[in-house]
Amino acid sequence: MKPFYQFKNFCLVFLMGMLICSLADYSISYATEQGRIKGYPIASDVSTTRQRTINPSPIPSKAISLHEIAKYEQYGFGVWTYGKGIDDGKRTDIMPAGYTGASATRKAKLLNFFTISDIHITDKESPSQLIYLQQLNYPELLPAPHDRLGHNPWFWMTSVYSPVMLYTTHVLDAAVQTVNALHKKNPIDFGLSLGDTCNSTQYNELRWYIDVLDGKVITPSSGAHVGASAIDYQKPYKTAGLDKTIPWYQTLGNHDHFWIGSIPVNDELRKSYISDTVFATGDVLFNPRNINKPDYYMGVLDGSTPYGDIKHTGSVKDFTSPPKIVADPDRRSLLRTEWISEYFKTTSNPVGHGLNLVDPTQEKGFACYSFVPKANIPIKVIVLDDTQREDDGDTGIHGHSFLDQARWIWLKKELAAGDTAGQLMIIAAHVPIGVQPVGTSMEWWMDPKNAVTQKELIAELQGHPNLLMWIAGHRHLNTVKAFVSTDPTRPENGFWQVETSSLRDFPQQFRTFEIYLNSDNTISIVTTDVDPAVKDGTPAAKSRTYAVATQQIAKNNLSPVFKASDPNLDPTILDPTIRPMPTLSYNAELVKKLSPAMQDKLKNLRIQARK
């Protein structure tokens, strides 16, 4: 029997060896495959819009629909050229009358940071979208409802559909690489992301966003991952990651915790995210109560097609059975608390990205905090969540500014503490203030549950002479607004508001801010828009073409101000400090007067800087 046992043992050893070898081969094969996954480099010529701008060509005469991507090149959509750089010069709107600053020179640089906003990382294959509404409300298709300004209110809602949905992660990756390149030329102290990282609160959308900043390999597809081996926008790729020496901090946006940025996620909506059935609803953008009307299947994009063809859309009554897709648990909708916790699962700096600084005594989901970027510079950044609450009772679109009692008390304490500590202050929020007419979906929410009116908020802000500016995203615009002091004897009570446009919609830009102390004891904020330095032939370059085409086709009204002749507008919005943006970019040097106390404090700092 001994030979038998020897043979048996030999077989076992042989099989175990084969298994080990197979596993080793698998690991080597997997590692090799991962090693083969390449990234998409940016162009070597990195510049800002002070050097050159992107100018779309005149709108072609042929009218086509957004989803007819295959016809873009044929009819001349998406064509652009480089134009000259722009600079609106030195703005002194909030300075004393007669001040020009002509003789002032820059004595010390205090901070250099960047902002990105409204990235809208999108899972284009998610069953829980509103793609069909963009088609449904095309003016030539239906007598769609019009707003009081006479516009069709939703056909231009490219946030529910545009071809840029295919490449949202690629644009972010190109922007990150551009930040890294600028950092090598002019060191950047930190970055601020101003909200709407996700398009619709999904786990996989948020992970793609964080993983791009962390520099990981990502697979920007979901469900069956169709096309992942052949279609450029579906292929896995290696992201560059933000330079580890640049800390970045996060602000909460309405799209980060509301369904499509618009409606609180109830149990039924939550199920739709991970369903295998395409979502059906009514025109919720016109009336959110239509969420309970299963009128139209909203559709998904087909990742197996070069142009991400739209499928599974139309009237429910025209379908013999509900359209199906492959479900994916990674599409799940995140609660506020879950959204926050993901920022602690990161390899870039700092862990938590500011959300680790939230006061633990506040209720769960509180997303306000403050930080001092440089210990030797008396500037504090106050990151403020000014989005609506899920339980605020609003039955409309949840895109308004809002502060509940806890956030309002917190903000006032932070401002008072900054004054006491002798710190200049920057408020970073998602939603801007004082720039939208009453009646739109983005103005301050006038409701008893809002702890403060916009008028009261601005009055509070103008009581803090150390406030430099309020920075925001949300509107996808690059505007600058001056909040002039109401007391002519105290011009230091004025402050600036600077908006950063979206990385998704044209002009697809981020911003840089350089803050200087001047020789006349004023502060200069030099703010500059930056186009990601996309390289020809990359997905990010294709995204730029699509963004230009989208603007040419949808003709979005990107004017920062409305016509003064409109009787329905709030007269406080007709603000001459908000300048036109012919190229949709806006660069300027914003001058701020310091209080006598801050002049004394920074005078000493200036002496130290000289040494």
C-alpha positions as CSV (number, residue, x, y, z in Angstrom):
1,M,0.0,0.0,0.0
2,K,3.0,2.3,0.5
3,P,3.3,3.1,-3.3
4,F,-0.4,4.0,-3.3
5,Y,0.0,6.5,-0.4
6,Q,3.2,7.9,-2.0
7,F,1.3,8.4,-5.2
8,K,-1.7,10.0,-3.4
9,N,0.6,12.3,-1.5
10,F,2.4,13.2,-4.8
11,C,-1.0,14.0,-6.3
12,L,-2.0,16.2,-3.4
13,V,1.3,18.0,-3.5
14,F,1.1,18.4,-7.2
15,L,-2.4,19.8,-7.1
16,M,-1.5,22.2,-4.3
17,G,1.5,23.3,-6.3
18,M,-0.7,23.8,-9.3
19,L,-3.2,25.8,-7.3
20,I,-0.5,28.0,-5.8
21,C,1.1,28.6,-9.2
22,S,-2.4,29.4,-10.6
23,L,-3.0,31.9,-7.9
24,A,0.4,33.4,-8.3
25,D,-0.1,33.6,-12.1
26,Y,-3.5,35.3,-11.4
27,S,-1.9,37.8,-9.1
28,I,0.9,38.5,-11.5
29,S,-1.6,38.8,-14.3
30,Y,-3.8,41.1,-12.3
31,A,-0.9,43.2,-11.2
32,T,0.4,43.3,-14.8
33,E,-3.1,44.3,-16.0
34,Q,-3.2,47.1,-13.4
35,G,0.3,48.1,-14.5
36,R,-0.9,48.4,-18.1
37,I,-3.6,50.9,-17.1
38,K,-2.4,54.3,-18.1
39,G,-3.5,57.8,-17.4
40,Y,-4.3,60.7,-19.6
41,P,-1.6,63.4,-19.5
42,I,-2.4,67.1,-20.0
43,A,-0.8,69.5,-22.4
44,S,2.6,70.8,-21.5
45,D,1.6,74.3,-22.2
46,V,-0.2,75.3,-19.0
47,S,-1.6,78.8,-18.8
48,T,-4.5,80.8,-17.2
49,T,-7.2,82.9,-18.8
50,R,-5.0,85.9,-18.1
51,Q,-2.8,84.6,-20.9
52,R,-5.5,83.2,-23.3
53,T,-9.1,82.2,-23.3
54,I,-11.2,79.7,-25.1
55,N,-13.6,81.3,-27.6
56,P,-16.4,79.1,-29.1
57,S,-16.9,79.7,-32.8
58,P,-20.2,81.3,-33.9
59,I,-23.2,79.1,-33.4
60,P,-23.8,77.0,-36.6
61,S,-27.0,77.8,-38.5
62,K,-28.2,74.2,-38.5
63,A,-30.3,73.4,-35.4
64,I,-29.8,70.0,-33.8
65,S,-30.6,68.4,-30.4
66,L,-28.1,67.8,-27.6
67,H,-28.2,64.1,-27.9
68,E,-27.3,64.1,-31.7
69,I,-23.6,64.0,-30.8
70,A,-22.6,62.2,-34.0
71,K,-23.7,65.3,-35.9
72,Y,-21.7,67.8,-33.9
73,E,-18.6,67.7,-36.2
74,Q,-20.7,67.5,-39.4
75,Y,-22.5,70.7,-38.6
76,G,-19.7,72.6,-36.9
77,F,-20.7,72.4,-33.2
78,G,-18.0,72.3,-30.5
79,V,-15.5,74.3,-32.5
80,W,-13.4,76.7,-30.6
81,T,-10.2,78.7,-30.8
82,Y,-7.8,80.4,-28.4
83,G,-8.4,84.1,-27.9
84,K,-6.5,86.8,-26.0
85,G,-6.3,86.8,-22.2
86,I,-8.6,88.9,-20.0
87,D,-8.1,91.1,-17.0
88,D,-10.8,93.4,-15.6
89,G,-8.1,95.3,-13.7
90,K,-8.1,96.7,-10.2
91,R,-11.6,96.9,-8.7
92,T,-12.1,99.4,-5.8
93,D,-15.9,99.2,-5.5
94,I,-15.8,98.7,-1.7
95,M,-13.0,101.2,-1.1
96,P,-13.5,104.8,0.0
97,A,-14.7,107.2,-2.7
98,G,-11.8,108.5,-4.8
99,Y,-9.4,105.7,-4.0
100,T,-7.4,104.4,-7.0
101,G,-4.5,102.5,-5.4
102,A,-2.3,103.7,-8.2
103,S,0.7,104.2,-6.0
104,A,0.3,101.0,-3.9
105,T,2.7,98.1,-4.4
106,R,2.4,94.5,-3.2
107,K,4.5,94.0,0.0
108,A,3.8,90.4,1.0
109,K,1.9,87.4,-0.4
110,L,-0.3,86.0,2.4
111,L,-2.1,83.1,0.6
112,N,-2.3,81.3,-2.7
113,F,-5.2,78.8,-3.1
114,F,-7.5,77.3,-5.7
115,T,-11.2,76.5,-5.8
116,I,-13.1,73.9,-7.8
117,S,-16.9,73.6,-7.9
118,D,-19.8,71.8,-9.3
119,I,-17.9,68.8,-10.7
120,H,-21.1,66.8,-10.9
121,I,-19.4,63.4,-11.2
122,T,-22.1,61.4,-12.9
123,D,-23.0,57.7,-13.1
124,K,-24.5,57.9,-16.6
125,E,-25.8,54.4,-16.3
126,S,-27.8,54.9,-13.1
127,P,-31.5,54.0,-13.5
128,S,-32.5,56.9,-11.2
129,Q,-32.0,60.0,-13.4
130,L,-34.0,62.7,-15.2
131,I,-32.4,62.5,-18.7
132,Y,-35.7,62.5,-20.5
133,L,-36.8,65.9,-19.0
134,Q,-34.2,67.7,-21.1
135,Q,-35.8,66.4,-24.2
136,L,-39.3,66.6,-22.9
137,N,-39.0,70.4,-22.4
138,Y,-37.4,71.3,-25.7
139,P,-39.4,74.3,-26.9
140,E,-40.1,72.8,-30.3
141,L,-41.4,69.5,-28.8
142,L,-44.0,70.6,-26.3
143,P,-45.8,73.8,-25.2
144,A,-43.9,73.5,-22.0
145,P,-44.7,75.7,-19.0
146,H,-42.9,79.1,-19.0
147,D,-41.6,81.0,-16.1
148,R,-42.6,84.6,-15.4
149,L,-39.5,85.8,-17.4
150,G,-41.0,84.2,-20.5
151,H,-38.3,81.5,-20.7
152,N,-38.9,77.8,-20.9
153,P,-37.5,77.0,-17.5
154,W,-36.0,73.6,-17.9
155,F,-35.0,72.7,-21.5
156,W,-31.7,74.4,-20.7
157,M,-31.2,72.1,-17.7
158,T,-28.1,70.5,-19.0
159,S,-27.5,69.2,-15.5
160,V,-30.0,66.4,-16.3
161,Y,-28.5,65.7,-19.7
162,S,-25.6,66.8,-21.7
163,P,-22.9,64.8,-23.5
164,V,-20.3,66.0,-20.9
165,M,-21.9,63.4,-18.6
166,L,-19.7,60.9,-20.3
167,Y,-16.4,62.5,-19.2
168,T,-16.9,64.1,-15.8
169,T,-14.1,62.2,-14.1
170,H,-11.7,62.9,-16.9
171,V,-12.3,66.7,-16.7
172,L,-11.6,66.6,-12.9
173,D,-8.4,64.6,-13.5
174,A,-7.2,67.2,-16.1
175,A,-8.0,70.0,-13.7
176,V,-6.1,68.3,-10.9
177,Q,-3.0,67.9,-13.2
178,T,-3.3,71.6,-14.1
179,V,-3.3,72.6,-10.5
180,N,-0.2,70.4,-10.0
181,A,1.5,72.2,-12.9
182,L,0.6,75.7,-11.5
183,H,1.8,74.6,-8.1
184,K,5.3,73.9,-9.5
185,K,5.5,77.5,-10.8
186,N,3.8,79.2,-7.9
187,P,3.3,77.1,-4.8
188,I,-0.3,76.7,-3.8
189,D,-1.1,76.6,-0.1
190,F,-4.4,74.7,-0.2
191,G,-7.5,73.9,-2.3
192,L,-11.2,74.3,-1.6
193,S,-14.0,72.2,-3.3
194,L,-17.2,74.3,-3.2
195,G,-19.7,71.5,-3.4
196,D,-21.7,69.4,-5.9
197,T,-19.0,66.8,-6.1
198,C,-21.7,64.2,-7.1
199,N,-24.6,64.7,-9.5
200,S,-27.1,62.7,-7.4
201,T,-25.7,61.6,-4.0
202,Q,-24.5,58.2,-5.2
203,Y,-21.8,56.3,-3.5
204,N,-19.9,55.4,-6.7
205,E,-20.0,59.0,-7.8
206,L,-18.4,60.2,-4.6
207,R,-15.8,57.5,-4.6
208,W,-14.8,58.3,-8.2
209,Y,-14.4,62.0,-7.1
210,I,-12.3,61.2,-4.0
211,D,-10.3,58.5,-5.9
212,V,-9.4,61.0,-8.7
213,L,-8.0,63.4,-6.1
214,D,-6.2,60.5,-4.4
215,G,-4.6,59.4,-7.7
216,K,-6.1,55.9,-7.9
217,V,-7.1,53.7,-10.8
218,I,-10.9,54.2,-11.4
219,T,-13.4,52.4,-13.6
220,P,-15.9,55.1,-14.5
221,S,-18.8,52.7,-15.4
222,S,-21.4,50.8,-13.4
223,G,-23.9,47.9,-13.7
224,A,-22.7,45.5,-16.4
225,H,-19.7,47.8,-17.2
226,V,-20.5,47.5,-20.8
227,G,-17.9,49.1,-23.1
228,A,-15.2,49.1,-20.4
229,S,-12.7,47.4,-22.7
230,A,-13.3,49.5,-25.8
231,I,-15.2,52.8,-25.2
232,D,-13.0,55.7,-24.1
233,Y,-15.3,57.1,-21.5
234,Q,-15.9,53.7,-20.0
235,K,-12.3,52.4,-19.8
236,P,-10.4,52.1,-16.5
237,Y,-7.6,54.6,-16.2
238,K,-5.0,55.8,-13.8
239,T,-5.6,59.3,-12.4
240,A,-2.8,61.6,-11.5
241,G,-3.9,62.7,-8.0
242,L,-3.5,66.1,-6.4
243,D,0.1,66.8,-5.2
244,K,0.3,65.5,-1.7
245,T,1.8,68.7,-0.4
246,I,-1.5,70.6,-1.3
247,P,-4.2,70.0,1.4
248,W,-7.8,70.2,0.1
249,Y,-11.0,70.9,1.9
250,Q,-14.6,70.1,1.1
251,T,-17.9,72.0,1.2
252,L,-21.3,70.4,1.0
253,G,-23.5,71.1,-2.1
254,N,-27.2,70.5,-2.8
255,H,-26.4,67.7,-5.3
256,D,-24.3,66.0,-2.6
257,H,-27.4,65.1,-0.5
258,F,-30.5,65.7,-2.7
259,W,-31.7,63.5,-5.6
260,I,-30.4,65.3,-8.7
261,G,-29.7,68.2,-6.3
262,S,-33.4,68.9,-6.2
263,I,-35.5,66.6,-3.9
264,P,-34.9,64.9,-0.6
265,V,-34.3,61.2,-1.0
266,N,-37.2,59.3,0.6
267,D,-37.5,55.5,0.8
268,E,-39.0,55.1,-2.7
269,L,-36.3,57.2,-4.3
270,R,-33.6,55.4,-2.4
271,K,-34.8,52.1,-3.8
272,S,-34.7,53.5,-7.4
273,Y,-30.9,54.0,-7.2
274,I,-30.1,50.3,-6.8
275,S,-33.1,49.0,-8.8
276,D,-32.8,47.0,-12.1
277,T,-35.7,49.1,-13.5
278,V,-35.4,52.5,-15.1
279,F,-37.1,55.2,-13.0
280,A,-40.4,56.6,-14.1
281,T,-41.8,59.9,-13.0
282,G,-43.5,63.1,-14.1
283,D,-41.9,66.5,-14.8
284,V,-40.5,67.1,-11.3
285,L,-38.5,70.1,-12.3
286,F,-41.6,72.0,-13.2
287,N,-43.5,70.7,-10.2
288,P,-41.7,68.4,-7.6
289,R,-45.1,66.9,-6.6
290,N,-45.0,65.2,-10.0
291,I,-42.5,62.7,-8.4
292,N,-45.5,60.5,-7.7
293,K,-46.7,60.5,-11.3
294,P,-45.0,57.6,-13.2
295,D,-45.6,59.3,-16.6
296,Y,-42.2,58.9,-18.3
297,Y,-39.3,56.5,-18.2
298,M,-36.3,58.8,-17.6
299,G,-33.7,56.7,-19.4
300,V,-30.0,55.9,-19.1
301,L,-26.9,56.3,-21.3
302,D,-25.7,53.2,-23.2
303,G,-22.0,52.8,-22.3
304,S,-21.5,50.3,-25.2
305,T,-22.0,53.1,-27.7
306,P,-19.3,55.6,-28.7
307,Y,-21.6,58.6,-28.0
308,G,-23.5,57.2,-25.0
309,D,-26.8,56.9,-26.8
310,I,-29.9,57.6,-24.7
311,K,-32.1,54.5,-24.2
312,H,-35.2,53.5,-22.3
313,T,-37.0,56.9,-22.4
314,G,-40.5,57.9,-23.2
315,S,-44.1,57.7,-22.1
316,V,-44.8,54.8,-19.8
317,K,-47.9,53.9,-21.8
318,D,-45.7,53.2,-24.9
319,F,-43.8,50.4,-23.1
320,T,-45.2,46.8,-23.0
321,S,-42.9,46.2,-19.9
322,P,-40.7,48.3,-17.7
323,P,-37.2,48.8,-19.2
324,K,-34.5,46.9,-17.3
325,I,-30.8,47.4,-16.7
326,V,-28.2,45.6,-14.6
327,A,-28.5,46.8,-10.9
328,D,-25.4,47.9,-9.0
329,P,-25.3,48.3,-5.1
330,D,-22.5,50.9,-5.5
331,R,-25.1,53.2,-6.9
332,R,-26.8,53.6,-3.5
333,S,-27.8,57.0,-2.3
334,L,-25.7,58.4,0.6
335,L,-27.1,60.0,3.7
336,R,-25.4,63.2,4.8
337,T,-23.5,61.3,7.5
338,E,-22.4,58.6,5.0
339,W,-21.3,61.3,2.6
340,I,-19.1,62.9,5.3
341,S,-17.6,59.5,6.4
342,E,-16.2,58.8,2.9
343,Y,-13.8,61.7,3.2
344,F,-12.0,59.8,6.0
345,K,-11.2,57.1,3.5
346,T,-8.6,58.9,1.5
347,T,-4.9,59.0,0.8
348,S,-4.6,62.7,0.0
349,N,-4.4,65.4,2.7
350,P,-5.8,66.0,5.2
351,V,-7.8,62.9,6.2
352,G,-11.3,64.1,6.5
353,H,-10.6,67.1,4.2
354,G,-11.9,69.5,6.9
355,L,-14.9,67.5,7.9
356,N,-12.6,66.1,10.7
357,L,-12.8,69.6,12.2
358,V,-16.6,69.7,12.7
359,D,-17.6,70.4,16.3
360,P,-18.5,66.9,17.6
361,T,-21.2,68.4,19.9
362,Q,-23.3,69.4,16.8
363,E,-25.9,67.1,15.4
364,K,-24.8,64.3,13.1
365,G,-24.5,65.5,9.5
366,F,-23.4,69.0,10.5
367,A,-20.9,70.1,7.8
368,C,-19.6,73.5,9.0
369,Y,-16.0,74.0,10.2
370,S,-13.2,76.5,10.1
371,F,-9.4,76.3,9.6
372,V,-6.3,78.4,9.5
373,P,-4.3,77.5,6.4
374,K,-1.0,79.0,7.5
375,A,-0.1,79.3,11.2
376,N,1.9,82.5,10.7
377,I,-0.8,84.3,8.6
378,P,-3.9,85.6,10.4
379,I,-6.4,84.4,7.9
380,K,-9.2,82.0,8.8
381,V,-11.4,80.1,6.3
382,I,-15.0,79.5,7.5
383,V,-16.6,76.6,5.6
384,L,-20.3,77.0,5.8
385,D,-23.0,74.6,4.7
386,D,-25.7,76.9,3.4
387,T,-27.8,74.2,1.6
388,Q,-31.3,73.3,2.7
389,R,-32.2,70.6,5.2
390,E,-33.8,67.4,4.1
391,D,-36.6,68.0,6.7
392,D,-37.1,71.7,6.1
393,G,-40.6,71.2,4.7
394,D,-40.0,72.8,1.3
395,T,-42.1,71.3,-1.4
396,G,-40.1,72.9,-4.2
397,I,-36.6,72.4,-5.8
398,H,-34.0,72.3,-3.0
399,G,-31.5,74.7,-4.5
400,H,-31.9,77.6,-2.2
401,S,-29.6,79.2,0.4
402,F,-30.6,78.2,3.9
403,L,-29.3,78.4,7.5
404,D,-31.0,76.6,10.3
405,Q,-30.7,77.9,13.8
406,A,-27.6,75.8,14.7
407,R,-25.7,76.9,11.6
408,W,-26.7,80.6,12.1
409,I,-25.5,80.6,15.7
410,W,-22.3,78.8,14.7
411,L,-21.5,81.3,11.9
412,K,-22.0,84.3,14.2
413,K,-19.7,82.7,16.8
414,E,-17.0,82.0,14.1
415,L,-17.2,85.6,12.9
416,A,-17.0,87.0,16.4
417,A,-14.1,84.7,17.2
418,G,-12.2,85.8,14.1
419,D,-12.6,89.5,15.1
420,T,-11.4,88.7,18.6
421,A,-8.3,86.8,17.3
422,G,-7.5,89.5,14.8
423,Q,-8.0,87.2,11.8
424,L,-9.0,88.1,8.3
425,M,-11.8,85.8,7.2
426,I,-13.0,84.1,4.1
427,I,-16.4,82.3,4.0
428,A,-16.6,79.3,1.7
429,A,-20.1,78.1,0.9
430,H,-21.9,76.4,-2.0
431,V,-24.7,78.8,-2.6
432,P,-23.9,82.5,-3.3
433,I,-26.0,85.3,-1.8
434,G,-27.7,88.4,-3.2
435,V,-27.4,87.4,-6.9
436,Q,-30.7,85.8,-7.9
437,P,-34.2,87.3,-8.3
438,V,-36.9,86.2,-6.0
439,G,-38.9,83.4,-7.6
440,T,-36.0,81.4,-9.0
441,S,-34.8,78.2,-7.5
442,M,-31.4,79.5,-6.3
443,E,-32.3,82.5,-4.1
444,W,-32.4,82.7,-0.3
445,W,-35.3,80.5,0.9
446,M,-37.9,82.8,2.5
447,D,-39.5,80.5,5.0
448,P,-40.0,80.6,8.8
449,K,-37.7,77.6,9.1
450,N,-34.8,79.7,7.7
451,A,-33.2,81.2,10.8
452,V,-32.3,84.4,9.1
453,T,-33.3,86.5,6.2
454,Q,-30.9,87.4,3.5
455,K,-31.1,91.0,4.5
456,E,-30.2,90.1,8.1
457,L,-27.4,87.9,7.0
458,I,-25.8,90.6,4.9
459,A,-26.2,93.1,7.7
460,E,-24.4,90.6,10.1
461,L,-21.6,90.1,7.6
462,Q,-21.1,93.8,7.1
463,G,-20.6,94.1,10.9
464,H,-17.3,92.3,10.6
465,P,-14.6,94.4,9.0
466,N,-12.2,91.5,8.9
467,L,-14.4,89.6,6.3
468,L,-12.6,89.6,3.0
469,M,-15.0,87.7,0.8
470,W,-17.7,85.1,0.4
471,I,-16.7,82.5,-2.2
472,A,-19.3,80.1,-3.7
473,G,-20.2,77.9,-6.7
474,H,-23.7,76.6,-7.5
475,R,-24.7,78.9,-10.4
476,H,-21.9,77.7,-12.7
477,L,-20.9,81.3,-13.3
478,N,-17.6,83.2,-12.8
479,T,-19.1,86.4,-11.3
480,V,-17.7,88.9,-8.8
481,K,-20.1,91.0,-6.7
482,A,-19.2,93.9,-4.4
483,F,-21.1,94.2,-1.1
484,V,-20.4,97.9,-0.3
485,S,-20.5,99.1,3.3
486,T,-23.7,100.8,4.2
487,D,-21.7,103.2,6.4
488,P,-19.6,105.5,4.3
489,T,-17.3,106.3,7.3
490,R,-16.4,102.6,7.6
491,P,-15.6,101.2,4.1
492,E,-13.8,98.3,5.7
493,N,-17.2,96.8,6.4
494,G,-17.6,96.0,2.7
495,F,-16.7,92.6,1.3
496,W,-16.5,90.8,-2.0
497,Q,-18.3,87.7,-3.3
498,V,-16.6,85.6,-5.9
499,E,-18.3,82.7,-7.7
500,T,-16.4,79.8,-9.4
501,S,-18.0,78.2,-12.4
502,S,-18.6,74.5,-13.0
503,L,-16.1,71.9,-14.1
504,R,-18.9,70.2,-16.0
505,D,-20.6,73.0,-18.0
506,F,-18.8,75.5,-20.2
507,P,-16.4,77.2,-19.6
508,Q,-15.3,74.2,-17.4
509,Q,-12.9,76.2,-15.2
510,F,-11.5,76.4,-11.7
511,R,-10.2,79.5,-9.9
512,T,-7.0,80.7,-8.2
513,F,-6.8,83.3,-5.4
514,E,-3.6,85.2,-4.5
515,I,-4.0,87.4,-1.5
516,Y,-1.5,90.2,-1.0
517,L,-0.8,92.9,1.7
518,N,-0.2,96.2,-0.1
519,S,2.1,99.1,0.8
520,D,-0.9,101.3,1.7
521,N,-2.2,98.8,4.2
522,T,-4.9,97.4,1.9
523,I,-5.5,93.9,0.8
524,S,-5.5,92.8,-2.8
525,I,-7.3,89.6,-3.9
526,V,-6.0,88.6,-7.3
527,T,-8.5,86.0,-8.7
528,T,-8.0,84.1,-11.9
529,D,-10.0,81.6,-13.9
530,V,-8.1,78.6,-15.3
531,D,-9.0,76.2,-18.1
532,P,-7.7,72.6,-17.6
533,A,-4.8,72.1,-19.9
534,V,-6.4,69.3,-21.9
535,K,-4.2,67.4,-24.4
536,D,-5.5,66.8,-27.9
537,G,-6.9,63.3,-28.3
538,T,-7.7,62.7,-24.6
539,P,-11.2,62.2,-23.2
540,A,-10.9,65.5,-21.4
541,A,-10.3,67.3,-24.7
542,K,-13.4,65.6,-26.2
543,S,-15.3,66.8,-23.1
544,R,-14.3,70.4,-23.9
545,T,-15.7,70.0,-27.4
546,Y,-18.9,68.7,-26.0
547,A,-19.2,71.5,-23.4
548,V,-18.8,74.1,-26.2
549,A,-21.4,72.3,-28.3
550,T,-23.8,72.0,-25.4
551,Q,-23.6,75.8,-24.9
552,Q,-24.1,76.5,-28.6
553,I,-27.1,74.2,-28.8
554,A,-28.8,74.9,-25.4
555,K,-27.9,78.6,-25.5
556,N,-28.0,78.8,-21.7
557,N,-28.5,82.3,-20.4
558,L,-25.1,82.8,-18.7
559,S,-25.6,86.5,-18.1
560,P,-24.7,87.4,-14.5
561,V,-27.4,90.0,-14.3
562,F,-31.0,90.3,-15.6
563,K,-32.5,93.1,-17.7
564,A,-33.4,96.1,-15.7
565,S,-36.6,96.5,-17.6
566,D,-38.1,93.4,-16.0
567,P,-40.7,94.5,-13.4
568,N,-40.6,91.2,-11.6
569,L,-37.0,91.5,-10.5
570,D,-35.8,92.3,-7.0
571,P,-34.3,95.8,-7.5
572,T,-31.3,94.8,-5.2
573,I,-30.2,92.3,-7.9
574,L,-29.7,95.0,-10.5
575,D,-26.2,95.4,-9.3
576,P,-23.6,97.4,-11.4
577,T,-20.8,95.7,-9.5
578,I,-21.6,92.4,-11.3
579,R,-19.9,92.9,-14.7
580,P,-20.6,91.2,-18.0
581,M,-18.5,88.2,-19.0
582,P,-18.1,88.2,-22.8
583,T,-15.9,85.1,-22.6
584,L,-17.6,83.7,-19.5
585,S,-14.3,84.1,-17.6
586,Y,-13.7,86.9,-15.1
587,N,-10.3,88.0,-13.7
588,A,-9.7,90.9,-11.4
589,E,-7.7,92.4,-8.6
590,L,-10.2,93.1,-5.7
591,V,-9.0,95.7,-3.2
592,K,-10.2,95.7,0.4
593,K,-9.6,98.3,3.1
594,L,-8.4,97.1,6.5
595,S,-9.7,98.2,9.9
596,P,-7.1,100.3,11.9
597,A,-6.6,97.2,14.2
598,M,-5.8,94.9,11.3
599,Q,-3.5,97.5,9.8
600,D,-1.5,97.6,13.0
601,K,-1.4,93.8,13.2
602,L,-0.4,93.3,9.5
603,K,2.2,96.1,9.7
604,N,4.1,93.9,12.1
605,L,3.6,90.9,9.8
606,R,5.0,93.0,6.9
607,I,8.1,93.7,8.9
608,Q,8.6,90.0,9.6
609,A,8.0,89.3,5.9
610,R,10.8,91.7,5.0
611,K,13.2,90.0,7.4
